Amino acid sequence: MKDLKKFLDYLNNNKNYAHNTIINYEADIIEFLNFLETKKINYLEIEYQDIKQYLKHLNNKKISNETISRKISALR
């Protein structure tokens, strides 16, 4: 996905994020995009309710609060 690549390049070149942070952000964003795809939601048209549904999905997977926070940070 071109938008994701541009965003990751921006984090690397302009924000000087650590390599591991960029890798984690990429994985988190791809996971979110896959979630949206399973729900037939266009990522350009997400709504608050979609985010709430994703958070519920993460909680159901028993993911730690710290990891959920990182995943949300990647989406901001």
GROMACS elastic network, one bead per residue, 0.5 to 0.9 nm:
[ bonds ]
;  ai    aj funct       b0    kb
    1     4     6  0.55359   500
    1     5     6  0.64616   500
    1     6     6  0.88917   500
    2     5     6  0.51618   500
    2     6     6  0.62353   500
    2     7     6  0.86648   500
    3     6     6  0.51526   500
    3     7     6  0.61909   500
    3     8     6  0.86797   500
    4     7     6  0.50620   500
    4     8     6  0.61575   500
    4     9     6  0.85182   500
    4    26     6  0.76756   500
    4    29     6  0.80703   500
    4    30     6  0.86473   500
    5     8     6  0.51741   500
    5     9     6  0.60760   500
    5    10     6  0.85203   500
    5    26     6  0.88091   500
    6     9     6  0.50854   500
    6    10     6  0.61227   500
    6    11     6  0.87376   500
    7    11     6  0.63305   500
    7    12     6  0.87000   500
    8    11     6  0.50750   500
    8    12     6  0.62347   500
    8    13     6  0.85578   500
    8    22     6  0.65125   500
    8    23     6  0.87368   500
    8    25     6  0.81752   500
    8    26     6  0.72484   500
    9    12     6  0.50552   500
    9    13     6  0.58510   500
    9    14     6  0.79495   500
   10    13     6  0.52277   500
   10    14     6  0.52768   500
   10    15     6  0.67537   500
   10    16     6  0.85487   500
   11    14     6  0.57055   500
   11    16     6  0.61280   500
   11    17     6  0.56870   500
   11    18     6  0.87956   500
   11    22     6  0.71487   500
   12    15     6  0.59193   500
   12    17     6  0.54520   500
   12    18     6  0.74966   500
   12    19     6  0.76112   500
   12    22     6  0.73070   500
   13    16     6  0.57765   500
   13    17     6  0.81862   500
   14    17     6  0.83494   500
   16    19     6  0.87046   500
   17    20     6  0.83232   500
   17    21     6  0.63793   500
   17    22     6  0.65615   500
   18    21     6  0.51915   500
   18    22     6  0.64189   500
   18    23     6  0.87754   500
   19    22     6  0.52184   500
   19    23     6  0.62956   500
   19    24     6  0.87228   500
   20    23     6  0.50032   500
   20    24     6  0.61257   500
   20    25     6  0.85078   500
   21    24     6  0.50945   500
   21    25     6  0.60320   500
   21    26     6  0.84877   500
   22    25     6  0.50174   500
   22    26     6  0.60384   500
   22    27     6  0.85969   500
   23    26     6  0.51369   500
   23    27     6  0.63063   500
   23    28     6  0.86522   500
   24    27     6  0.51223   500
   24    28     6  0.60766   500
   24    29     6  0.85547   500
   24    70     6  0.86309   500
   24    71     6  0.84218   500
   24    74     6  0.82970   500
   25    29     6  0.60174   500
   25    30     6  0.84513   500
   25    70     6  0.80165   500
   25    71     6  0.71355   500
   25    73     6  0.82723   500
   25    74     6  0.50950   500
   25    75     6  0.81052   500
   26    29     6  0.52219   500
   26    30     6  0.60941   500
   26    31     6  0.84998   500
   26    74     6  0.78966   500
   27    30     6  0.51586   500
   27    31     6  0.60683   500
   27    32     6  0.86384   500
   27    71     6  0.89245   500
   28    31     6  0.50857   500
   28    32     6  0.62682   500
   28    33     6  0.86794   500
   28    70     6  0.82426   500
   28    71     6  0.54104   500
   28    72     6  0.83464   500
   28    74     6  0.65773   500
   28    75     6  0.79200   500
   29    32     6  0.50378   500
   29    33     6  0.61210   500
   29    34     6  0.85310   500
   29    71     6  0.75187   500
   29    74     6  0.65177   500
   29    75     6  0.64099   500
   30    34     6  0.60556   500
   30    35     6  0.85038   500
   31    34     6  0.51121   500
   31    35     6  0.62229   500
   31    36     6  0.87335   500
   32    36     6  0.62552   500
   32    37     6  0.85892   500
   32    54     6  0.76127   500
   32    71     6  0.85395   500
   32    75     6  0.83013   500
   33    36     6  0.50223   500
   33    37     6  0.61104   500
   33    38     6  0.87051   500
   33    41     6  0.89149   500
   33    42     6  0.87543   500
   33    43     6  0.69133   500
   34    38     6  0.62747   500
   34    39     6  0.86949   500
   35    38     6  0.52645   500
   35    39     6  0.64950   500
   35    40     6  0.87062   500
   35    41     6  0.86423   500
   35    54     6  0.73682   500
   35    57     6  0.89071   500
   36    39     6  0.50755   500
   36    40     6  0.60452   500
   36    42     6  0.68803   500
   36    43     6  0.68058   500
   36    46     6  0.84423   500
   36    50     6  0.80791   500
   36    54     6  0.84261   500
   37    41     6  0.58339   500
   37    42     6  0.72792   500
   37    43     6  0.83682   500
   38    41     6  0.77258   500
   41    44     6  0.84788   500
   41    45     6  0.71026   500
   41    46     6  0.67714   500
   41    50     6  0.83537   500
   42    45     6  0.53290   500
   42    46     6  0.66033   500
   43    46     6  0.55542   500
   46    49     6  0.80753   500
   46    50     6  0.60512   500
   46    51     6  0.76351   500
   47    50     6  0.53099   500
   47    51     6  0.68091   500
   47    52     6  0.89824   500
   48    51     6  0.52580   500
   48    52     6  0.63975   500
   48    53     6  0.87301   500
   49    52     6  0.50151   500
   49    53     6  0.61527   500
   49    54     6  0.86340   500
   50    53     6  0.50259   500
   50    54     6  0.62222   500
   50    55     6  0.86976   500
   51    55     6  0.62077   500
   51    56     6  0.86009   500
   52    55     6  0.50991   500
   52    56     6  0.62274   500
   52    57     6  0.85807   500
   53    56     6  0.50780   500
   53    57     6  0.61749   500
   53    58     6  0.87481   500
   54    58     6  0.62581   500
   54    59     6  0.86402   500
   55    58     6  0.50534   500
   55    59     6  0.61644   500
   55    60     6  0.85608   500
   55    68     6  0.77645   500
   55    72     6  0.88043   500
   56    59     6  0.50490   500
   56    60     6  0.61206   500
   56    61     6  0.86943   500
   57    60     6  0.51594   500
   57    61     6  0.65077   500
   58    61     6  0.51226   500
   58    62     6  0.67765   500
   58    63     6  0.60577   500
   58    64     6  0.88774   500
   58    68     6  0.70660   500
   59    62     6  0.51624   500
   59    63     6  0.59088   500
   59    64     6  0.80041   500
   59    65     6  0.84256   500
   59    68     6  0.81890   500
   60    63     6  0.76830   500
   63    66     6  0.83183   500
   63    67     6  0.65111   500
   63    68     6  0.66573   500
   64    67     6  0.52985   500
   64    68     6  0.63029   500
   64    69     6  0.86556   500
   65    69     6  0.60673   500
   65    70     6  0.86416   500
   66    69     6  0.50729   500
   66    70     6  0.63464   500
   66    71     6  0.87189   500
   67    70     6  0.50626   500
   67    71     6  0.61914   500
   67    72     6  0.86425   500
   68    71     6  0.50162   500
   68    72     6  0.62121   500
   68    73     6  0.85796   500
   69    72     6  0.51420   500
   69    73     6  0.61504   500
   69    74     6  0.86928   500
   70    74     6  0.62537   500
   70    75     6  0.88159   500
   71    74     6  0.51753   500
   71    75     6  0.66551   500
   72    75     6  0.51355   500
   72    76     6  0.65342   500
   73    76     6  0.53322   500
